[in-house]
Amino acid sequence: MRILHLSKFYRPDPGGLEHVVEQLAEGAAARGNQVRVIAATGSGWMRDPKRRITEPPRGNVVVVRIPTYGVRWSQPIAPGYLAAARYPADVAHVHHPHPLADLSTVLSVRAPYVVTQHSDIRRQLLAKPFYWPLVRHVLHYSAAIVVPTEAHVRACPEIRGYENKIRVIPFGVDLQRFTPRVHPERPATFPDGDAPVALFVGRLVGYKGLGVLLDAVRGTSLRVVIVGDGPERGVLEARVASEGLAGQVRLAGSVSDEELPAYYQAADYFVLPSLTAAEMFGIVLLEAMALGKPVITTALETGVREVNRAGETGLEVPVGDAAALRAAMERLAGDAELRRRLGGAGRRRVEERFTLERMIEGHLALYDAVRRR
């Protein structure tokens, strides 16, 4: 089967969407399918951004990077995308939100296609007059609409009215890669001593709520390691220095895929203090839970609540409430037995529902049904 993925960006660019596309592409290729990914050149791609690059095949995956002439409202300006999308596929997979991929679907793609609604486009008031008719056209003619949780159906206005097309296929993680080790190595970035350490992993952007996390830590003995990079890094570094938090908060920067499991393993619990519905799922939660770590999340009406079951696999606090976040962190930091119980339940939940194998097989079955139909 020839599978075409239309993605905004692709690894090594960071992000949950990019991570999912990579997993689906490589998983399908490993099972003998021919896979092509069309993506714009992005921040993580260090070659000439003005030249189209078809990377050497990795197994059965071919990645085509389209020259990008800037980014507007988080969307790449890459006119060559339209021509690249003419690849003769048996089935195409469009990853929303991505207006350029939608336009390519209308003008260039001739295969039946499915859409994964990772989230709605966030600038609704500005985008709706222009983007809404296009996205509704693409959804109308799609063979299926995939979401990773039931919460996406409620939280994404763009897909309302197409409930009969929706298929829930949860995202997943590689349980072999994220398996607890008996004697893990402790990353050098982690603070010394035996006091519990919290971990955050993600892009350093406003909606992740890292300012609230610093507010929660200030004036306590709580310790946290922040893994990731992004536009908020300078602001965070300045706050850590000016507020005397250097002994409690470590900014580890970007971490390689090979190193990342060791960071989860070394932490005692995980925290994701996100502020808006831009946090629709949180694959980092699955990674932490797979390694037996309890998690703290905020009460967003998104898929985050379906990943972390409050009181069973972790704790939940009100959005933007630094005092509540501090109390939850202190509770986990001070109770090793609670951490063990919640972490064990988290690992079991991932094993039962959120495995990489289940995600890949579910999509391949859908592709096959769409192609046959």
N, C-alpha and C positions, 0 to 999 in steps of 0.2 A: 504494500500500500504506500502511495506517495502522499505525504502529509506536509502541508504548508502552514507555518505559524506566522502570524502577523503581530509583531510585538513592538512596543514603543522603543525600548532598549533591550539589551541582552547582556548577560554576564561577560566581562567582569564588572559591569555597572551594578551598583548595589540596589537592593529593593526586593520586596516580597514577590511582586509580579514577575520580575526578571528571573528570580530563583525558581518559581513555579514553571515558567516556560522552559528553562534549562532542564529541569527534572523530567518534564513531559517529552521534550525532544530526545534527550539521551535515553530515556526509558523505552520509548517507541523504537528508536534505532537499535538498541540492544536486542530487541525482539525481531529484528530482520526487516523493519520498515525503512523506506527512504524518506528522510526528513530534511526540510529546508526551512530556515528561520530568516525572515526579513526584519531587520531592525535598523534604527538610526544610529549613527555614531554618537556616543555619549561621553560623559565625564570620565568614565573608566577606560576609554579606548584611546591609546596614546599615539596612534599613527595619524597621518594626515586626515583631518576631518572633512576635507573638501574632495576626497577621492573615494569612489566606490571600491570596496574591498570584498572580494569573495575569498573567505578563508579556506585554507586547505581542509579537506574533509576530515572530521574526527569520527572514524567509523562510518556510520551511515548518516551523519549530520553535516549539512553544509550551512554555514552562517554567512549571510550577505549583509554587509554594513553599508548603509546608504549615506552619502554626504549630507551633513546637516548644516544649515545656514542660520543657526541660532535656535533658541527655544522660546516659545511664547505661551504663557499660561501653562507651563509645565509640559507643553507639547512640542516636539521637534518640527522644524521647518525643513522638510526633506523631499523635494519634488520628485526625485528619482524613485521614490517608493512605489509610485503608480506603475511604472514599467516593470520593476522587479517583482511585483505581485502577480504578473502574468504567468508565473510558473505553472506548468500543466499538472496540477495535483489531482488526486482522487478525492481528497477532502481538505478543507482549509479550516484553520482555527484562529478566530479573531479575539484579541485580548483587550477588553475595555477597562478604562477609558482610553480611547485612541482615535480621534477624529480622522487622522490621515489614513489609518487602516480601514476605517469605515468608508471613506471616499474611494480607496483602492478596491474595496469589496464591491462597490457599486459599478466602478468603471473598468476594473481589470480582472477580478477573480471570476473564473467560469466554473469552478467546482462547487458542489454543495458545501455549506460551511456551518460551523457551530460558533457560538460566542460564549466566552467566559466573562461574566460580569464581576470583575474584581472589586469595582466600586463605580459609583456614578462620577461624572466629571464634577469637580467641586465648585467651580464658579458658575453656578446655575443661572443667576440673574443675567450675567453677561453672555453666557454661552447659549442659553435656551433658545433665543430667537434664531440662531444660526445653526446650532448643533442638534437641537431637538428633532427637527424633521429628518435629518440624516440618520441619527441613531435609531429613531423609530422605524425608518425604512429598513435598515440593516436587521434590526430585531424581527421585523415582520417577515422577512424572507429567509431568516435563518432556519436551519433544520432543528436546532435545539439551543437552549440557553442554559449554561452551566453555572451553578453557584456552589461555593464550598460549605455553606451552612443555610439553614432555614431562615436565619436572621437576615440574610442578604435579601430575601424576597420582601421582607417588611421594610428594610432600610434603604432600598434602591428604587426610587420613583420611576427611573427610566424603564424598568422592566415590567411595570404594572400593566395589566391587560394581557400579558403573555404567559400567565401562570400555567397554561396547558403545555407549554414548551419547556418548562423549567425542569432540569435534572440536578439533583443535589449529589455532587461528588466531592467529598471532603479532601482538602489538601493533606499531604502526608510528609513524613520525614523518614530517612533511612535509619532503621533501628540498628543496623550493624555499625554505622558510623557513630550514632549517638547511643552508645551502650556504656553503662557505668563501668569504670575500671577500678580494680582493687587498690592499686597504688598509683594514682595519677600524678603526673608532674605538675607542680604549682608554677604558673606563669610568673615571671619576674615582676610584672606590673602589680601583682597582688601585694597588699600590705603584709608585713610580718606579724607574727603572733597568732593566737588561737581564737581570738574573738571573731564571731560570725561576720561574713562579708556578703553584701547584696550585689547582684549583677544586673546591669542593663546592657542590652545589645540592640543596636538599630542606628538609623541615620539620625544625625544631630540636627533635627528640624523642630520648628516651633510646636507642632501638634503633638509631639512625643511627650511633652510635659516635664522636661528635664529641669526647668526652672522651679517647678513645684517640688521635684525631688530634692533639689538643693535646699529649698525652704524646710523640707521635712527633716533633713539631716542636721541643719544648723542648730547648734546649742545642745547636741546630744553626743553620745559615744558611738552612734551608728557609723558603719563604714560601707562604702559602695565603690565598685569599679564600673566605669562606663566605657563600653567598647563601641567604636564607630566613629564616623567622621561626617562632616556636613557644615552648612552655613552657620550653625549656632555654636561651633566649637570655640571661636574667639570669645564670644560672650560668656560661655561657661568657664573658660580658662580665667577670664578677668574676674568673675564672681568668686571662683575658688580661691584666687590669690587675695582679693580684697576682703573677703569675709573670713579668712583664716581657716579654710577648709582643706588645705593641702594634706593634712594628716589623715583626713577621713575620706576624701574623694580622689580617686585616681582616674585620669583620662588616658585610656590605653590606646586611643586612635584606632585605625583600621587593623584588623587581624585577619590573617589568611584562613582559608577554609580548613587547612590542615591543623592550624592551631586552635581554632574556635572551640571544638569540643572540650579541650583542656580548661578553657575559661569557665564553661558551665560546670564542669566537674569540680573545679576548685572553689566555686561559690557555694554558699549555704542556702541561698534562696534567690529568686529572680523577681524583678520588679519592672512593670510596664505601666507608667503613669500617664497614658495618653489622654488627650483633652478633647478630641473631636472624632467624628465618624470617619475621618480619613483613615483611622485605624480600624479597618474592616475585619481583620482576621488575626494577624499576629503569629506568623510562622515561628518566630523566636520563642513563643510560648511552648509550642510543640517540642522544639529542641531542648528547652530546659526541662520540660516534663518527662521527655524520653530519658533524660539522664537522672531522673528521680528527684528533681528539685521542685519544692513548692513555689507557687507564683503569687504575686500580688498584681491585680489589675483594677481598672476603674470601671464604674458602672455604665459603660457605653451600651446603647441598644444596637449592638452589632454582633458579628460572629465571635468577638472576643469572649462573650458570655457563654457561648456554646463550647468553646475550647476549655476555659477555666470554669469549672463548676464551684461556685463559692461555697466554702465549708467542706468540700470534698477533695478538691485538688489544689486549693489555694484560698486566698482571701480576696475580698473585693471592697473597694473604698469609693466614696463619692468622687465624681470628676472634679479635679482642681482643688481638692481639700487637703492641704499640706498637713494639718493636724491629724486627720484620719489616716493619712498615709504614714505619718510618723508612728502612730499607735500600732498600725498593722506591722510595720517593720520591727518595732520593738517587741511585739508579741512573738514574731517568728524568730528573731534573734535570741530571745530569751527562753525558748522552749524547743529543745532538740527533739523530744519525742513527737511534738506536733509537726515539726519539719519532716521527720521520718514518715509519719502517717500520711500526710498530705502528698509528699513526694512519691511514695509508693503507689498511691491511688492515681497520681498523674501518669506514671509510667504505664500502669494497666490501662488507663483510658486511651493513651496513644496506641498501645498494642491492639486494642479492640476496634478503634475507629479511624485513626489518623496515620496509617502506614503508607509509605511510598509505593509499595506493591499494590495496595488497594487503589490508590489514586491512578496509577498508570493503567492498570487493567480495566478500571472503570471507564477511562477515556478511550482506550482502544476498542472496547466493546461498543461504545457510542459511535466512534468513527466508522466502524464496520457496518453498524446498522444504518447510519446516514448514507454511506456509499452504496449499500445494497438498495436502499429505498429510492 
